[in-house]
Amino acid sequence: MTAPNFINLPLFTVLSVEETDHDYHVAAESAQSPGACISCQSKDIVGFGKRAQLYNDLPIHGKRVGIMMNRRRYKCKSCGVTFYEPLATMHEHHRATVRLVRYIEHESMRQTFASVAADTGVDEKTIRNIFKRCAEQLDKTVRFELPQWMGIDEIHIIKKPKCVITNVEHNTVVDMLPNREKQALTAYFKSLGTQKSSVRYVAMDMWRPYKLVVKENIPNAKIVVNKFHVMRMGNVALEMHRKSIRRTLNSRQRVKLMRDRFILLKRPNEITTVERDLMGPWFEAFPTLGLAYELKEGFFGIWENASSRQNAEVLFDAWKARITPDVEVHFKPILTAFENWHEEIFAYFDHPIANAYTESLNSLTRVINRNGRRYSFEALRAKVLYTEGTHRIVKPAHRVVSKGQNLNIGMSLDAGYGLPPDQEPSEKNYGAFIPDLVRMLEKEATD
């Protein structure tokens, strides 16, 4: 069967097509012969045999496509070089069409390597190599706007923390580092060059290397500890005290505290009447447990009720005075943190961090942990940063230049058609919008 337009590659002549349950096998040859030697450009060339070469192409009708090229070989009479005819639509590094390689680059950002391999008939190792080369190119060409309000956090991927650089204002990811150590973060800031001076605020948790690197590289930036990292310490302190009480009880006594963990970690407005009835006897039997719960809620209340930084500091001092020796050992980490990070913790009340930022990052951690075992760090980083359809891109507002307005010295326009191309403001890419990224990765996991 001859089908000249079956694969829609005008430079080839399709000789035959064989269809099976899962594939199309296409026999083809180049529709044109080379006009000159590829080495010396002499036109004195002659045929020197043929060779069958198999190339993969884009799937058609849900079936994989293999093109068996009857590729001609030539010899130059002038310089003696032998060469195969060039195939412009075939990729120089892979036995595949250029359009298939581009398809793999696109789909491997959205699907698993295994599913792309099954879809195209290309070996999974080749899929990974194409993906890697694409990611390296994207690293060189894609530039995200450096955030004025930067977030430095970590996500625990397969039990190993990776540092994530975020844009707090836009809820986006702008980079992912292989670890959260000082060396990796220092290298990142050095790569930013003079642009790093545009960072005005840095949100972080209380990991000392983060603070050291920021102070060394962007000393004028204001460090703000994310309030959710601080508030979480209240739950940790209560949980430590609850466990210390349980360790002193026998099995029968522990039964009386059934579901205590889940109830005590709830906020008062979340506790049901039945649960509240359970808490009364607990606190009567273990007064320090009741105190620890009240301290947890009082600690949260500082961040929920303080009207200013000064008010927050007053509330904290009052809260600290309520800590008794019976529970102090479990609330000591909070007191130590406030001694070491006092300025950065209370800076939150001058520069609050949006709630969606932390919630979105937690969602990203969960979905990556679900998918991450399939990928190397480099592959995972590329999927996070470059998945198409997740970038938050802001286009510049349309600006019109009025008739006769001077743009530069000695330059004017006779009509108001807008700014010249070299003066048009460019669009800004703020990175991968975390909620969209989570939805995309979740879809990959279910496909």
C-alpha positions in Angstrom: 0.0 0.0 0.0 1.3 3.4 -1.0 0.2 6.4 1.1 2.3 9.5 0.3 0.7 11.7 2.9 0.2 9.1 5.7 3.0 10.4 7.9 2.7 14.0 6.7 6.4 14.4 6.0 6.7 16.0 2.6 10.4 15.3 2.2 9.8 11.5 2.2 8.1 9.2 -0.2 6.1 6.5 1.6 6.6 3.2 -0.1 4.3 1.0 2.0 2.4 0.9 5.3 1.7 -2.2 7.4 -0.8 -1.9 10.2 -0.8 -4.3 13.3 -2.8 -4.2 16.5 -0.4 -1.7 18.1 1.8 -0.3 15.4 2.2 1.2 12.0 5.2 0.0 10.1 6.1 2.5 7.4 8.7 2.0 4.6 9.9 5.2 3.1 12.7 6.9 1.3 13.9 10.5 0.8 12.0 12.3 -2.0 15.1 14.3 -2.9 18.8 13.4 -3.4 21.5 15.7 -2.1 22.9 18.1 -4.6 26.5 18.2 -3.3 29.0 16.6 -1.1 28.5 17.4 2.6 32.3 17.8 3.0 33.6 19.8 0.0 30.3 20.9 -1.6 31.3 19.3 -4.9 28.4 18.3 -7.1 30.3 15.3 -8.5 28.8 12.6 -6.3 27.5 9.1 -7.2 25.4 6.5 -5.5 27.2 4.2 -3.2 24.6 1.7 -1.9 21.7 1.9 0.6 21.0 1.0 4.1 17.7 0.4 6.0 17.5 2.5 9.2 14.5 2.5 11.6 13.2 5.8 13.1 10.4 6.3 15.5 7.7 8.9 14.8 4.7 10.4 16.5 1.9 8.0 17.4 -1.0 7.9 14.9 -4.6 6.8 15.8 -3.2 5.7 19.2 -0.6 3.4 17.6 3.1 3.6 17.6 4.8 4.5 14.3 8.1 3.1 13.0 9.6 4.4 9.8 12.0 2.1 8.0 14.1 4.5 5.9 15.7 3.2 2.8 18.6 5.6 3.2 20.9 6.1 0.3 24.7 6.4 0.5 26.9 8.6 -1.7 30.5 9.0 -2.6 32.2 12.2 -3.7 34.5 11.8 -6.6 36.3 15.0 -5.7 37.4 14.4 -2.1 36.6 10.7 -1.8 34.3 11.1 1.2 31.4 8.7 1.6 28.2 9.9 3.3 24.6 9.1 3.9 22.0 11.5 2.5 20.9 14.1 5.1 17.5 13.6 6.6 16.4 17.0 7.8 13.3 15.9 9.7 15.2 13.2 11.7 16.9 14.1 14.9 20.7 14.2 14.9 21.1 12.4 18.3 18.2 9.9 18.3 16.7 7.4 15.8 13.5 9.5 15.8 11.9 12.3 14.0 12.5 15.8 15.3 8.8 16.2 16.0 8.8 13.0 18.1 11.7 14.3 20.2 9.8 17.5 20.8 6.7 15.5 21.7 8.7 13.4 24.2 10.2 16.6 25.7 6.7 17.9 26.3 5.0 14.8 27.5 7.8 13.6 29.8 7.2 16.7 31.8 3.6 15.7 32.3 3.7 11.9 32.4 5.9 9.2 33.7 8.8 8.1 31.6 7.3 4.6 31.4 4.0 5.8 30.1 5.7 8.0 27.4 7.9 5.0 26.4 4.8 2.8 26.0 3.0 5.5 24.1 5.8 6.1 21.6 7.7 2.8 21.4 10.9 4.5 22.4 13.1 2.9 25.0 12.6 4.4 28.5 16.3 5.0 28.8 16.1 7.2 25.7 13.1 9.0 27.1 15.2 9.8 30.2 18.1 11.1 28.1 15.8 13.3 26.0 14.2 14.6 29.2 17.7 15.3 30.7 18.9 17.2 27.7 15.7 19.2 27.6 16.0 20.1 31.3 19.6 21.2 30.8 18.5 23.5 28.0 15.6 24.9 30.0 18.0 25.7 32.9 20.0 27.9 30.4 17.1 29.6 28.8 14.2 30.0 31.3 14.5 32.9 33.7 12.1 33.4 36.6 11.7 36.8 38.2 13.6 37.0 41.4 11.1 37.5 44.2 11.1 40.6 46.3 9.7 38.4 49.1 11.6 35.1 48.9 10.7 32.0 50.8 13.4 29.5 51.8 11.9 26.2 52.9 12.4 22.5 52.6 10.3 19.7 51.4 11.1 16.2 52.6 11.3 14.0 49.6 11.7 10.3 50.4 12.9 11.2 53.9 15.5 13.6 52.6 15.1 17.4 52.9 15.5 19.5 49.7 15.7 23.2 49.9 13.0 25.0 47.9 13.2 28.7 46.8 9.8 30.3 46.5 8.1 33.5 45.6 5.9 34.2 48.7 3.8 36.9 47.0 3.0 34.8 44.0 2.8 31.4 45.6 5.3 30.0 43.1 8.5 27.8 43.1 11.5 29.4 41.4 14.2 26.8 42.2 14.9 23.5 44.1 18.3 22.7 45.6 19.7 19.2 46.2 19.8 19.7 49.9 19.4 22.4 52.6 23.0 22.8 53.6 24.8 26.1 53.6 27.0 25.2 50.7 24.1 24.6 48.3 22.3 27.7 49.3 25.5 29.8 49.0 26.1 28.5 45.5 22.5 29.5 44.6 22.9 33.0 45.8 26.2 33.4 44.0 24.5 32.3 40.8 22.1 35.3 41.1 24.9 37.8 40.8 23.9 41.4 41.5 20.2 40.6 41.1 20.0 39.2 44.6 20.0 42.8 46.0 16.4 43.1 44.8 15.3 40.6 47.5 13.7 42.7 50.3 12.3 40.0 52.6 13.1 36.4 53.2 10.7 34.1 54.9 12.2 30.9 56.4 12.0 28.4 59.2 14.5 28.4 62.1 17.3 26.6 60.4 20.5 28.4 61.2 22.3 27.9 57.8 19.4 29.8 56.1 20.0 32.8 58.3 23.7 32.8 58.0 23.6 32.6 54.2 21.0 35.3 53.8 23.0 37.7 56.1 26.2 37.0 54.2 24.7 37.4 50.7 21.8 39.9 51.1 22.5 41.7 54.4 19.9 44.4 53.7 17.0 41.8 53.3 14.6 41.5 56.3 14.4 38.0 57.7 10.9 36.8 58.8 10.3 33.4 60.4 7.2 31.9 59.0 4.6 31.9 61.7 3.4 28.4 60.9 6.9 27.0 61.8 6.6 28.8 65.1 3.0 27.9 65.9 3.7 24.2 65.2 6.1 24.2 68.2 3.0 24.7 70.4 1.6 21.3 69.3 5.0 19.7 69.6 5.3 20.8 73.2 1.8 19.6 74.1 2.5 16.3 72.4 5.8 15.8 74.3 4.1 16.4 77.6 1.2 14.1 76.8 3.6 11.3 75.9 5.6 11.8 79.1 2.4 11.3 81.1 1.4 8.2 79.2 4.8 6.6 79.9 4.0 6.6 83.6 0.6 4.8 83.2 -0.3 1.1 83.0 -2.5 -0.3 80.3 -5.8 0.2 82.1 -5.0 3.8 82.8 -4.1 4.4 79.2 -7.4 3.2 78.0 -9.0 6.1 79.9 -7.0 8.5 77.7 -8.3 6.9 74.5 -8.1 9.3 71.5 -6.4 11.9 73.7 -3.8 12.9 71.0 -6.4 13.6 68.3 -8.6 15.6 70.7 -5.9 17.6 72.4 -4.4 18.8 69.0 -7.8 20.2 68.0 -8.6 23.8 68.3 -11.5 24.6 70.8 -14.0 25.4 68.0 -13.3 22.0 66.5 -14.0 20.0 69.7 -17.4 18.3 69.9 -19.5 18.1 73.0 -18.7 14.5 73.5 -15.0 15.2 73.2 -15.2 18.1 75.7 -16.9 15.8 78.2 -13.9 13.4 77.9 -11.4 16.2 78.5 -12.8 17.2 81.9 -11.9 13.9 83.6 -8.4 13.9 81.9 -7.5 17.4 83.2 -8.9 16.5 86.7 -6.7 13.4 86.8 -3.7 15.0 85.2 -3.7 18.8 85.9 -0.4 19.4 84.1 -2.0 18.0 80.9 -4.7 20.7 81.2 -2.1 23.3 81.7 -0.1 22.1 78.7 -3.3 22.3 76.6 -4.0 25.9 77.8 -0.4 26.9 77.1 -0.7 25.5 73.6 -3.9 27.5 72.9 -2.5 30.6 74.6 0.6 30.3 72.4 -1.6 30.2 69.2 -3.6 33.1 70.5 -0.5 35.4 70.4 -0.4 35.0 66.6 -4.2 35.2 66.2 -4.9 38.2 68.5 -1.9 40.4 68.6 -2.6 43.8 67.1 1.0 44.8 66.6 4.6 43.7 67.2 4.8 45.4 70.5 1.5 43.9 71.6 2.7 40.4 70.5 5.9 40.8 72.7 3.8 41.8 75.7 1.5 38.8 75.1 4.4 36.4 74.8 6.0 37.6 78.1 2.6 37.1 79.8 2.3 33.6 78.3 5.9 32.7 79.3 5.1 33.7 82.9 2.4 31.0 83.0 4.8 28.1 82.4 5.4 26.1 85.6 8.3 23.8 86.4 6.0 20.8 85.8 5.8 21.5 82.1 8.8 23.7 81.4 11.0 20.9 80.1 8.6 20.4 77.2 8.1 24.1 76.4 11.8 24.8 76.7 12.4 24.5 72.9 10.0 27.4 72.4 11.7 29.6 74.9 15.1 28.8 73.4 13.9 29.5 69.9 12.6 32.9 71.0 15.9 33.7 72.6 17.9 32.9 69.4 15.4 34.1 66.8 13.6 36.9 68.7 14.0 39.6 66.0 13.1 37.3 63.1 10.1 35.8 64.9 8.5 39.0 65.9 9.3 40.5 62.5 6.2 38.6 61.3 3.9 41.2 63.0 5.5 43.9 60.8 5.5 41.7 57.6 2.8 39.0 57.8 3.1 35.9 55.5 0.1 34.8 53.6 -1.6 31.5 54.7 -1.8 30.0 51.2 2.0 30.0 50.9 2.5 27.3 53.6 -0.6 25.3 52.8 0.4 25.1 49.1 3.9 24.0 50.0 2.7 21.3 52.3 0.4 20.0 49.4 3.4 20.0 47.1 5.4 18.0 49.6 2.6 15.4 49.8 2.2 14.9 46.1 5.9 14.8 45.3 6.4 12.2 48.0 3.7 10.2 46.3 5.3 10.4 42.9 9.0 11.1 43.7 10.3 7.5 44.0 10.1 7.2 40.3 12.6 10.0 39.6 16.1 11.2 40.3 16.4 14.6 42.0 17.3 16.3 38.6 14.2 14.9 36.9 12.0 15.8 39.8 13.4 19.3 39.9 12.8 19.8 36.2 9.2 18.6 36.5 8.6 21.0 39.4 10.1 24.0 37.7 9.3 23.5 34.0 6.0 21.6 33.7 4.0 23.5 31.0 0.9 25.2 32.1 2.0 25.8 35.7 3.9 29.1 35.2 2.5 32.3 36.5 3.3 34.7 33.7 2.3 38.4 33.9 2.2 40.3 30.6 3.0 44.0 30.6 0.2 46.5 30.4 -0.4 48.0 27.0 1.4 51.3 26.6 0.5 53.7 23.9 2.8 56.5 22.8 1.0 59.7 21.8 1.7 61.4 18.6 5.0 63.4 18.7 6.0 62.1 22.1 9.8 62.0 22.5 11.1 58.5 23.3 14.8 59.1 23.2 16.8 62.2 22.4 16.2 63.1 18.8 13.5 60.5 18.3 9.7 60.9 18.0 6.8 59.1 16.5 4.3 60.5 14.0 1.5 58.2 15.1 0.5 56.5 18.4 1.1 52.9 17.6 2.8 51.9 20.8 6.4 51.6 21.9 9.2 50.4 19.6 10.0 46.7 20.0 13.3 47.4 21.9 11.4 49.6 24.4 8.4 47.3 25.0 8.4 45.9 28.6 8.7 42.1 28.5 6.5 39.7 30.2 7.5 38.3 33.6 7.6 34.7 34.6 7.3 34.3 38.4 7.8 30.5 38.4 5.5 27.4 38.8 2.3 28.3 40.6 2.2 25.7 43.4 -1.6 24.9 43.3 -1.5 24.3 39.5 1.7 22.3 39.9 0.0 20.1 42.6 -3.0 19.4 40.3 -0.7 18.6 37.4 1.4 16.1 39.4 -1.7 14.5 40.9 -3.0 14.0 37.4 0.2 12.4 36.4 -0.1 9.9 39.3 -3.6 8.8 38.2 -3.0 8.6 34.5 
